Amino acid sequence: MNITDLIIKTTSHETNIELLNKEFFKFSDGAARHDRFHNVPYNNFDLSGVECEVGEFLYSLTRMIKPSRILETGTSTGISTAYFGLGLLHNNFGTINTIDPGECKEANQLIDDLNINHLVTFTKIHAENYSTEEVFDIAFLDSEPKLRFNEFIKFYDNVVPGGIILIHDLNRNMGSVENWGNYETTLGGFIKDEKIQIFSFWTPRGLVMFQKPHPENNY
Ligand SMILES: C[S@@+](CC[C@H](N)C(=O)[O-])C[C@H]1O[C@@H](n2cnc3c(N)ncnc32)[C@H](O)[C@@H]1O
């Protein structure tokens, strides 16, 4: 069974993401990665897309905060787009704009097969060349690691007060030992000036979530 069939099967069970992940596990046995705390295997469709458990989190986040608009950089085969899209589908509203300079044919096919193409806009451009006046409730940054801090800066003003920015593959060391660039000179000012608060998750590849302040949040 291929990825599309597995996702179609799952979407017939409106909230049954667990089934999806079980099927993924069978499918992606060889690609399992381990978490950093307990050496427990995570599941993966492929080595480019988000881990299934991370996808499940993105789905749940979408279900929980009910975003009107989601921005994504780095579409690739569309795994994270699919999880966000399923969340939007089950919310009955909201859309996602996913940006990638590549053709992303597999992603297009996946989103088509899931019947969620009315919720997804594919924008074929380098994210650094993309500008919009639109505002987003969630920005998910998953292009090339070295680009993502600058994407954070670029799209910060496009995220609503209290909105969420997520950077995939970023570990709690903020990329200090990898080829990410210097987070202190890029994101340091946002942290120092309390323009952002940070949650860092110890997933196999890393995931850092940032929240912008909102006038009604007292922290
Ligand atoms: C790690 S993959 C994305 C995985 C995807 N989010 C998923 O879960 O399936 C990275 C993608 O970033 C894209 N990319 C590379 N440079 C980019 C840029 N300047 N702007 C946007 N996307 C870029 C690549 O073409 C590739 O498809």
The ligand as an ORCA input file, in Angstrom:
! r2SCAN-3c Opt
* xyz 0 1
  C      12.728     18.992      4.596
  S      11.906     19.227      3.079
  C      10.286     19.671      3.618
  C       9.505     18.534      4.226
  C       8.017     18.757      4.334
  N       7.696     19.873      5.178
  C       7.315     17.501      4.820
  O       7.062     17.349      6.023
  O       7.032     16.638      3.972
  C      12.627     20.722      2.524
  C      12.034     21.344      1.281
  O      12.458     22.700      1.262
  C      12.531     23.102     -0.071
  N      13.329     24.329     -0.201
  C      14.640     24.466     -0.496
  N      14.971     25.769     -0.572
  C      13.833     26.473     -0.309
  C      13.518     27.851     -0.252
  N      14.453     28.772     -0.500
  N      12.264     28.223      0.037
  C      11.302     27.289      0.272
  N      11.543     25.961      0.227
  C      12.790     25.559     -0.062
  C      13.128     21.908     -0.787
  O      12.806     21.970     -2.176
  C      12.467     20.743     -0.042
  O      11.346     20.292     -0.778
*
